Amino acid sequence: MFGVLGGIFTSDIAIDLGTANTLVYVKGKGIVLSEPSVVAYHVVDGKKQILAVGADAKLMLGRTPGSIQAIQPMRDGVIADFDVAEEMIKHFIRKVYRRSSIIRPRIIVCVPHGATSVERRAIRQSVLAAGCRKAGLIAEPIAAALGVGLPIATPSGSMVVDIGGGTTEVAILSLCDIVYAQSVRTGGNQMDEFLVSYLRRQFNLLVGEPTAERIKKEIGTARMPLDGRGKKMVIRGRDVLNGIPKEIEINQANVAEALAEVVGNICNAVLRALESTPPDLASDIVSRGVVLTGGGAMLGELDLALREQTGLAFAVAEDCLNCVALGIGMSLEREKELVHVIDYGN
């Protein structure tokens, strides 16, 4: 349990170290922290000095002077900046325990199924360097399936599509293991990038990714509206032609057009998974349907768009943002039962 032993916290934790957000699950307590995976720093005498982490650092994205950088140390679900990622993990661990004197916890972290051995080693070393005594890794599709409550322990096929910030994990599972999985380097961040590119191309308007994220959350949709326009909103940016501030109105049809390629990539990954799956398991999935998890699954009508393009039934998980963290936490709570899905690097 999450408690004190002689003034020292002893609980083990699970971390969903995502490209966009990091969630921390404490054994016996559940999810206790959810913050953006963003770090702001400046360089002093050749060394990076951390200024802000998490929500405070995200406010600085796109607004920093030349002496300060605000970055996401995770890219495509893996570590892009080892030193900054280590400091970010340390910060979140200290924030969870709220004390400096702790027995080094055991930590389980999820990794994309497609992560290379080098990328897996980088994640493990970064977590160990942050102060844990033992670092375990669990494949993201297994964590997502556990978190959503799919019956993956049975001899039948279950399919989960986890759309994170940097990657989309498409997996078919049976008997607590992965039958087929593919990690596609597309997700919520790419949606933002495509929106930025679309607005520049179609409206000569330059906006930052925070604005693109706001568009996605407020009027984002994967399907063309029935009336050809849908909901609308006003956005502001810089005119590419003359460099002065500019205000325009966009609608859901614009967003659906901008994101069509991303939705198509997810659809193609689902179809490839079915083509590579044994027929009996594929028939289970046709009967049972596919579960969407991750922050990207919150894109409006994504389930309906995928259903139209594949013919399969799709459902968005009730707590799609937290599914992976809950699944990693479950592996921590039920470690004896699920030990075979955790890689401790022994």
C-alpha positions as a Markdown table, in Angstrom:
| # | Residue | x | y | z |
|---|---|---|---|---|
| 1 | Met | 0.0 | 0.0 | 0.0 |
| 2 | Phe | 0.9 | 3.6 | -0.3 |
| 3 | Gly | 2.0 | 4.3 | 3.2 |
| 4 | Val | 4.9 | 5.4 | 5.5 |
| 5 | Leu | 7.3 | 3.0 | 7.1 |
| 6 | Gly | 9.5 | 4.9 | 9.6 |
| 7 | Gly | 8.8 | 8.1 | 7.7 |
| 8 | Ile | 9.9 | 6.6 | 4.4 |
| 9 | Phe | 7.6 | 5.8 | 1.5 |
| 10 | Thr | 7.9 | 2.2 | 0.2 |
| 11 | Ser | 5.3 | 1.9 | -2.6 |
| 12 | Asp | 6.1 | 0.7 | -6.1 |
| 13 | Ile | 4.8 | 2.6 | -9.0 |
| 14 | Ala | 3.8 | 2.2 | -12.7 |
| 15 | Ile | 4.4 | 4.9 | -15.2 |
| 16 | Asp | 2.7 | 5.5 | -18.6 |
| 17 | Leu | 5.6 | 7.4 | -20.1 |
| 18 | Gly | 3.8 | 8.9 | -23.1 |
| 19 | Thr | 4.8 | 11.2 | -25.9 |
| 20 | Ala | 2.1 | 13.7 | -24.9 |
| 21 | Asn | 1.4 | 12.9 | -21.3 |
| 22 | Thr | 2.9 | 11.0 | -18.4 |
| 23 | Leu | 0.7 | 9.2 | -15.9 |
| 24 | Val | 1.8 | 7.7 | -12.6 |
| 25 | Tyr | 0.0 | 4.8 | -10.8 |
| 26 | Val | 0.9 | 4.1 | -7.2 |
| 27 | Lys | 0.3 | 0.5 | -6.0 |
| 28 | Gly | -2.8 | 0.5 | -3.8 |
| 29 | Lys | -3.7 | 4.0 | -4.7 |
| 30 | Gly | -4.4 | 4.2 | -8.4 |
| 31 | Ile | -3.5 | 7.0 | -10.7 |
| 32 | Val | -2.1 | 9.9 | -8.7 |
| 33 | Leu | -0.5 | 12.1 | -11.3 |
| 34 | Ser | -1.2 | 13.0 | -14.9 |
| 35 | Glu | 0.9 | 15.8 | -16.5 |
| 36 | Pro | 2.1 | 16.8 | -20.0 |
| 37 | Ser | 5.5 | 15.2 | -21.0 |
| 38 | Val | 7.1 | 18.6 | -21.4 |
| 39 | Val | 10.3 | 20.1 | -19.9 |
| 40 | Ala | 11.6 | 23.6 | -20.2 |
| 41 | Tyr | 15.3 | 24.3 | -19.6 |
| 42 | His | 18.1 | 26.7 | -20.4 |
| 43 | Val | 21.8 | 26.0 | -20.9 |
| 44 | Val | 24.3 | 27.3 | -18.3 |
| 45 | Asp | 28.0 | 26.5 | -18.8 |
| 46 | Gly | 27.1 | 23.7 | -21.3 |
| 47 | Lys | 24.7 | 22.1 | -18.9 |
| 48 | Lys | 20.9 | 22.0 | -19.1 |
| 49 | Gln | 19.2 | 23.6 | -16.1 |
| 50 | Ile | 15.6 | 22.5 | -15.7 |
| 51 | Leu | 13.2 | 25.5 | -15.2 |
| 52 | Ala | 9.8 | 23.8 | -15.4 |
| 53 | Val | 8.3 | 20.3 | -15.9 |
| 54 | Gly | 4.8 | 19.1 | -16.9 |
| 55 | Ala | 1.9 | 21.5 | -17.0 |
| 56 | Asp | 4.0 | 24.6 | -16.2 |
| 57 | Ala | 6.4 | 23.7 | -19.0 |
| 58 | Lys | 3.6 | 23.1 | -21.5 |
| 59 | Leu | 2.4 | 26.7 | -21.1 |
| 60 | Met | 5.8 | 27.8 | -22.4 |
| 61 | Leu | 5.6 | 25.8 | -25.7 |
| 62 | Gly | 6.0 | 28.2 | -28.6 |
| 63 | Arg | 6.4 | 31.1 | -26.3 |
| 64 | Thr | 10.0 | 30.9 | -25.1 |
| 65 | Pro | 12.8 | 33.4 | -25.7 |
| 66 | Gly | 16.0 | 32.1 | -27.5 |
| 67 | Ser | 17.7 | 31.4 | -24.1 |
| 68 | Ile | 15.0 | 28.9 | -23.1 |
| 69 | Gln | 13.8 | 25.7 | -24.7 |
| 70 | Ala | 10.5 | 23.8 | -24.0 |
| 71 | Ile | 10.6 | 20.3 | -25.5 |
| 72 | Gln | 8.9 | 16.9 | -25.3 |
| 73 | Pro | 11.7 | 14.5 | -24.4 |
| 74 | Met | 9.6 | 11.6 | -25.7 |
| 75 | Arg | 9.1 | 11.2 | -29.4 |
| 76 | Asp | 7.1 | 8.4 | -31.0 |
| 77 | Gly | 6.7 | 6.7 | -27.6 |
| 78 | Val | 10.5 | 6.5 | -27.0 |
| 79 | Ile | 13.1 | 8.7 | -25.4 |
| 80 | Ala | 14.5 | 11.4 | -27.8 |
| 81 | Asp | 16.5 | 13.3 | -25.1 |
| 82 | Phe | 17.9 | 11.0 | -22.5 |
| 83 | Asp | 19.1 | 13.6 | -20.0 |
| 84 | Val | 15.9 | 15.7 | -20.1 |
| 85 | Ala | 13.7 | 12.5 | -19.9 |
| 86 | Glu | 15.6 | 11.4 | -16.8 |
| 87 | Glu | 15.1 | 14.8 | -15.1 |
| 88 | Met | 11.4 | 14.7 | -16.0 |
| 89 | Ile | 11.0 | 11.2 | -14.5 |
| 90 | Lys | 12.8 | 12.3 | -11.3 |
| 91 | His | 10.5 | 15.3 | -11.0 |
| 92 | Phe | 7.4 | 13.2 | -11.3 |
| 93 | Ile | 8.6 | 10.6 | -8.8 |
| 94 | Arg | 9.5 | 13.4 | -6.3 |
| 95 | Lys | 6.1 | 15.0 | -6.9 |
| 96 | Val | 4.3 | 11.7 | -6.2 |
| 97 | Tyr | 6.2 | 10.9 | -3.0 |
| 98 | Arg | 6.5 | 14.5 | -1.8 |
| 99 | Arg | 9.6 | 13.6 | 0.2 |
| 100 | Ser | 13.2 | 13.4 | -0.6 |
| 101 | Ser | 14.0 | 10.4 | 1.6 |
| 102 | Ile | 12.4 | 7.4 | -0.1 |
| 103 | Ile | 13.3 | 3.8 | -0.4 |
| 104 | Arg | 13.9 | 3.5 | -4.2 |
| 105 | Pro | 10.7 | 2.2 | -5.7 |
| 106 | Arg | 10.3 | -0.6 | -8.2 |
| 107 | Ile | 8.9 | 0.9 | -11.4 |
| 108 | Ile | 7.0 | -0.7 | -14.3 |
| 109 | Val | 6.9 | 1.4 | -17.6 |
| 110 | Cys | 5.1 | 0.7 | -20.8 |
| 111 | Val | 6.9 | 0.7 | -24.2 |
| 112 | Pro | 5.6 | 0.6 | -27.7 |
| 113 | His | 5.5 | -2.9 | -29.2 |
| 114 | Gly | 7.7 | -1.7 | -32.0 |
| 115 | Ala | 10.4 | -0.2 | -29.8 |
| 116 | Thr | 13.9 | -1.5 | -30.7 |
| 117 | Ser | 16.2 | -3.2 | -28.2 |
| 118 | Val | 18.2 | 0.1 | -28.1 |
| 119 | Glu | 15.1 | 2.1 | -27.4 |
| 120 | Arg | 13.9 | -0.3 | -24.7 |
| 121 | Arg | 17.3 | -0.2 | -23.1 |
| 122 | Ala | 17.3 | 3.6 | -23.1 |
| 123 | Ile | 13.9 | 3.7 | -21.3 |
| 124 | Arg | 15.1 | 1.2 | -18.7 |
| 125 | Gln | 18.4 | 3.0 | -18.1 |
| 126 | Ser | 16.6 | 6.4 | -17.8 |
| 127 | Val | 14.2 | 5.0 | -15.2 |
| 128 | Leu | 17.0 | 3.4 | -13.3 |
| 129 | Ala | 19.0 | 6.6 | -13.3 |
| 130 | Ala | 16.0 | 8.4 | -12.0 |
| 131 | Gly | 16.3 | 6.5 | -8.7 |
| 132 | Cys | 14.3 | 3.2 | -8.9 |
| 133 | Arg | 15.8 | -0.1 | -7.7 |
| 134 | Lys | 14.3 | -2.3 | -10.4 |
| 135 | Ala | 12.7 | -1.3 | -13.8 |
| 136 | Gly | 10.2 | -3.5 | -15.6 |
| 137 | Leu | 8.8 | -3.0 | -19.1 |
| 138 | Ile | 5.4 | -4.0 | -20.4 |
| 139 | Ala | 4.2 | -3.8 | -24.0 |
| 140 | Glu | 1.8 | -0.9 | -24.5 |
| 141 | Pro | -0.9 | -3.0 | -26.3 |
| 142 | Ile | -1.0 | -5.5 | -23.3 |
| 143 | Ala | -1.3 | -2.6 | -20.8 |
| 144 | Ala | -4.1 | -1.0 | -22.9 |
| 145 | Ala | -6.0 | -4.3 | -23.1 |
| 146 | Leu | -5.7 | -4.9 | -19.4 |
| 147 | Gly | -6.8 | -1.4 | -18.6 |
| 148 | Val | -9.9 | -1.6 | -20.7 |
| 149 | Gly | -10.9 | -5.0 | -19.2 |
| 150 | Leu | -10.6 | -7.1 | -22.4 |
| 151 | Pro | -10.7 | -10.9 | -21.7 |
| 152 | Ile | -7.1 | -11.4 | -23.0 |
| 153 | Ala | -6.5 | -14.4 | -20.7 |
| 154 | Thr | -9.1 | -16.5 | -22.6 |
| 155 | Pro | -8.3 | -18.6 | -25.8 |
| 156 | Ser | -10.1 | -16.1 | -28.0 |
| 157 | Gly | -9.1 | -13.0 | -30.0 |
| 158 | Ser | -9.3 | -9.5 | -28.6 |
| 159 | Met | -8.2 | -6.4 | -30.6 |
| 160 | Val | -7.2 | -3.1 | -29.2 |
| 161 | Val | -6.1 | 0.1 | -31.0 |
| 162 | Asp | -4.3 | 2.5 | -28.7 |
| 163 | Ile | -3.8 | 5.9 | -30.3 |
| 164 | Gly | -1.3 | 7.8 | -28.2 |
| 165 | Gly | 0.5 | 11.1 | -28.9 |
| 166 | Gly | 3.4 | 9.6 | -30.9 |
| 167 | Thr | 2.3 | 6.1 | -31.9 |
| 168 | Thr | -0.8 | 4.0 | -32.6 |
| 169 | Glu | -0.5 | 0.5 | -31.3 |
| 170 | Val | -2.7 | -2.1 | -33.2 |
| 171 | Ala | -2.7 | -5.5 | -31.5 |
| 172 | Ile | -4.5 | -8.8 | -31.4 |
| 173 | Leu | -4.2 | -10.7 | -28.2 |
| 174 | Ser | -5.1 | -14.1 | -26.8 |
| 175 | Leu | -4.0 | -16.1 | -23.7 |
| 176 | Cys | -2.3 | -13.0 | -22.2 |
| 177 | Asp | 0.1 | -12.6 | -25.1 |
| 178 | Ile | 0.3 | -10.7 | -28.4 |
| 179 | Val | -0.6 | -12.7 | -31.5 |
| 180 | Tyr | 0.0 | -9.8 | -33.8 |
| 181 | Ala | 1.0 | -6.2 | -33.1 |
| 182 | Gln | 2.1 | -3.2 | -35.2 |
| 183 | Ser | 3.3 | 0.1 | -33.9 |
| 184 | Val | 2.5 | 2.9 | -36.4 |
| 185 | Arg | 4.3 | 6.2 | -36.0 |
| 186 | Thr | 1.1 | 8.2 | -36.1 |
| 187 | Gly | -1.0 | 9.7 | -33.3 |
| 188 | Gly | -2.3 | 12.8 | -31.7 |
| 189 | Asn | 0.9 | 14.8 | -32.4 |
| 190 | Gln | 0.7 | 14.0 | -36.1 |
| 191 | Met | -2.9 | 15.1 | -36.1 |
| 192 | Asp | -1.7 | 18.5 | -34.8 |
| 193 | Glu | 1.0 | 18.7 | -37.4 |
| 194 | Phe | -1.4 | 17.9 | -40.2 |
| 195 | Leu | -3.7 | 20.6 | -39.0 |
| 196 | Val | -0.9 | 23.2 | -38.9 |
| 197 | Ser | 0.2 | 22.2 | -42.4 |
| 198 | Tyr | -3.4 | 22.3 | -43.7 |
| 199 | Leu | -4.1 | 25.8 | -42.4 |
| 200 | Arg | -0.8 | 27.1 | -43.9 |
| 201 | Arg | -1.6 | 25.5 | -47.2 |
| 202 | Gln | -5.3 | 26.4 | -47.5 |
| 203 | Phe | -5.5 | 29.6 | -45.6 |
| 204 | Asn | -2.0 | 31.0 | -45.6 |
| 205 | Leu | -2.2 | 31.0 | -41.8 |
| 206 | Leu | 0.6 | 30.0 | -39.6 |
| 207 | Val | -0.4 | 28.6 | -36.1 |
| 208 | Gly | 1.4 | 26.7 | -33.4 |
| 209 | Glu | 0.7 | 23.2 | -32.3 |
| 210 | Pro | -1.1 | 24.4 | -29.1 |
| 211 | Thr | -3.7 | 26.1 | -31.4 |
| 212 | Ala | -4.0 | 22.9 | -33.5 |
| 213 | Glu | -4.6 | 20.9 | -30.4 |
| 214 | Arg | -7.3 | 23.3 | -29.3 |
| 215 | Ile | -9.0 | 22.9 | -32.7 |
| 216 | Lys | -8.8 | 19.1 | -32.5 |
| 217 | Lys | -10.4 | 19.1 | -29.0 |
| 218 | Glu | -13.2 | 21.7 | -29.8 |
| 219 | Ile | -14.3 | 20.7 | -33.3 |
| 220 | Gly | -12.1 | 17.7 | -34.2 |
| 221 | Thr | -13.9 | 15.0 | -36.3 |
| 222 | Ala | -12.8 | 12.1 | -38.4 |
| 223 | Arg | -15.9 | 12.2 | -40.7 |
| 224 | Met | -17.1 | 14.8 | -43.2 |
| 225 | Pro | -20.2 | 16.6 | -41.6 |
| 226 | Leu | -23.6 | 15.8 | -43.3 |
| 227 | Asp | -24.2 | 19.4 | -44.1 |
| 228 | Gly | -20.7 | 19.8 | -45.6 |
| 229 | Arg | -19.6 | 22.3 | -42.9 |
| 230 | Gly | -20.4 | 21.2 | -39.3 |
| 231 | Lys | -19.4 | 23.2 | -36.3 |
| 232 | Lys | -17.2 | 26.2 | -36.7 |
| 233 | Met | -14.7 | 28.2 | -34.6 |
| 234 | Val | -12.5 | 31.3 | -34.9 |
| 235 | Ile | -8.7 | 30.9 | -34.7 |
| 236 | Arg | -5.9 | 33.4 | -34.8 |
| 237 | Gly | -2.4 | 33.1 | -36.2 |
| 238 | Arg | 0.1 | 34.9 | -38.5 |
| 239 | Asp | -0.5 | 35.6 | -42.1 |
| 240 | Val | 2.2 | 33.8 | -44.1 |
| 241 | Leu | 2.1 | 36.4 | -46.9 |
| 242 | Asn | 2.5 | 39.6 | -45.0 |
| 243 | Gly | 3.5 | 38.5 | -41.5 |
| 244 | Ile | 0.8 | 40.3 | -39.6 |
| 245 | Pro | -1.8 | 38.7 | -37.2 |
| 246 | Lys | -4.8 | 37.2 | -38.9 |
| 247 | Glu | -8.2 | 35.8 | -37.8 |
| 248 | Ile | -10.2 | 33.2 | -39.8 |
| 249 | Glu | -13.1 | 30.9 | -39.3 |
| 250 | Ile | -12.8 | 27.2 | -39.9 |
| 251 | Asn | -15.3 | 24.4 | -39.7 |
| 252 | Gln | -15.4 | 20.6 | -39.1 |
| 253 | Ala | -15.2 | 19.9 | -42.8 |
| 254 | Asn | -11.8 | 21.6 | -42.9 |
| 255 | Val | -10.7 | 19.5 | -39.9 |
| 256 | Ala | -11.9 | 16.2 | -41.4 |
| 257 | Glu | -10.1 | 17.0 | -44.7 |
| 258 | Ala | -6.9 | 17.8 | -42.8 |
| 259 | Leu | -7.0 | 14.6 | -40.8 |
| 260 | Ala | -8.1 | 12.2 | -43.6 |
| 261 | Glu | -4.6 | 10.8 | -44.1 |
| 262 | Val | -4.1 | 10.1 | -40.4 |
| 263 | Val | -7.4 | 8.3 | -40.1 |
| 264 | Gly | -6.6 | 6.4 | -43.3 |
| 265 | Asn | -3.2 | 5.3 | -41.8 |
| 266 | Ile | -5.0 | 3.9 | -38.7 |
| 267 | Cys | -7.6 | 2.1 | -40.8 |
| 268 | Asn | -4.8 | 0.5 | -42.9 |
| 269 | Ala | -3.0 | -0.7 | -39.8 |
| 270 | Val | -6.2 | -2.4 | -38.6 |
| 271 | Leu | -6.8 | -4.1 | -42.0 |
| 272 | Arg | -3.1 | -5.3 | -42.0 |
| 273 | Ala | -3.6 | -6.8 | -38.5 |
| 274 | Leu | -6.7 | -8.7 | -39.6 |
| 275 | Glu | -4.9 | -10.0 | -42.7 |
| 276 | Ser | -2.0 | -11.3 | -40.5 |
| 277 | Thr | -4.3 | -13.0 | -37.9 |
| 278 | Pro | -5.3 | -16.7 | -37.9 |
| 279 | Pro | -8.9 | -17.1 | -39.2 |
| 280 | Asp | -10.4 | -18.3 | -36.0 |
| 281 | Leu | -9.1 | -15.3 | -34.0 |
| 282 | Ala | -10.1 | -13.0 | -36.8 |
| 283 | Ser | -13.7 | -14.3 | -36.6 |
| 284 | Asp | -13.7 | -13.6 | -32.8 |
| 285 | Ile | -12.8 | -10.0 | -33.6 |
| 286 | Val | -15.5 | -9.7 | -36.2 |
| 287 | Ser | -18.0 | -10.9 | -33.6 |
| 288 | Arg | -16.5 | -8.9 | -30.6 |
| 289 | Gly | -15.4 | -5.7 | -32.3 |
| 290 | Val | -12.4 | -3.5 | -31.7 |
| 291 | Val | -11.7 | -1.2 | -28.7 |
| 292 | Leu | -10.1 | 2.2 | -29.2 |
| 293 | Thr | -8.0 | 3.6 | -26.4 |
| 294 | Gly | -5.6 | 6.5 | -25.9 |
| 295 | Gly | -6.1 | 10.3 | -26.2 |
| 296 | Gly | -6.3 | 10.1 | -30.0 |
| 297 | Ala | -9.4 | 7.9 | -29.7 |
| 298 | Met | -11.3 | 11.0 | -28.4 |
| 299 | Leu | -11.3 | 12.5 | -32.0 |
| 300 | Gly | -14.9 | 13.0 | -32.8 |
| 301 | Glu | -16.6 | 10.2 | -34.7 |
| 302 | Leu | -13.4 | 8.3 | -35.2 |
| 303 | Asp | -15.1 | 5.0 | -34.3 |
| 304 | Leu | -17.8 | 5.6 | -36.9 |
| 305 | Ala | -15.2 | 6.6 | -39.6 |
| 306 | Leu | -13.2 | 3.4 | -39.0 |
| 307 | Arg | -16.4 | 1.3 | -39.0 |
| 308 | Glu | -17.3 | 2.7 | -42.4 |
| 309 | Gln | -13.9 | 2.0 | -43.8 |
| 310 | Thr | -13.4 | -1.5 | -42.4 |
| 311 | Gly | -16.9 | -2.9 | -41.8 |
| 312 | Leu | -15.9 | -3.8 | -38.2 |
| 313 | Ala | -17.6 | -2.6 | -35.0 |
| 314 | Phe | -15.5 | -0.1 | -33.0 |
| 315 | Ala | -16.1 | 1.2 | -29.5 |
| 316 | Val | -14.2 | 4.0 | -27.7 |
| 317 | Ala | -13.1 | 2.9 | -24.2 |
| 318 | Glu | -14.9 | 4.7 | -21.4 |
| 319 | Asp | -11.7 | 5.9 | -19.8 |
| 320 | Cys | -9.6 | 6.0 | -22.9 |
| 321 | Leu | -7.0 | 8.5 | -21.6 |
| 322 | Asn | -6.1 | 6.4 | -18.6 |
| 323 | Cys | -6.4 | 2.8 | -20.0 |
| 324 | Val | -2.7 | 2.2 | -20.4 |
| 325 | Ala | -1.8 | 3.6 | -17.0 |
| 326 | Leu | -4.6 | 1.5 | -15.4 |
| 327 | Gly | -3.3 | -1.6 | -17.2 |
| 328 | Ile | 0.3 | -1.1 | -16.1 |
| 329 | Gly | -1.0 | -0.6 | -12.6 |
| 330 | Met | -3.0 | -3.8 | -12.8 |
| 331 | Ser | 0.3 | -5.6 | -13.8 |
| 332 | Leu | 1.8 | -4.2 | -10.6 |
| 333 | Glu | -1.2 | -5.1 | -8.4 |
| 334 | Arg | -1.4 | -8.6 | -9.9 |
| 335 | Glu | 2.3 | -9.2 | -10.5 |
| 336 | Lys | 2.3 | -12.9 | -9.7 |
| 337 | Glu | -0.5 | -13.6 | -12.1 |
| 338 | Leu | 0.9 | -11.4 | -14.9 |
| 339 | Val | 4.7 | -11.7 | -14.3 |
| 340 | His | 5.2 | -13.3 | -17.7 |
| 341 | Val | 4.1 | -10.0 | -19.5 |
| 342 | Ile | 6.7 | -7.9 | -17.6 |
| 343 | Asp | 10.3 | -7.7 | -18.8 |
| 344 | Tyr | 12.7 | -7.0 | -16.0 |
| 345 | Gly | 15.7 | -7.5 | -18.2 |
| 346 | Asn | 17.1 | -10.5 | -16.4 |
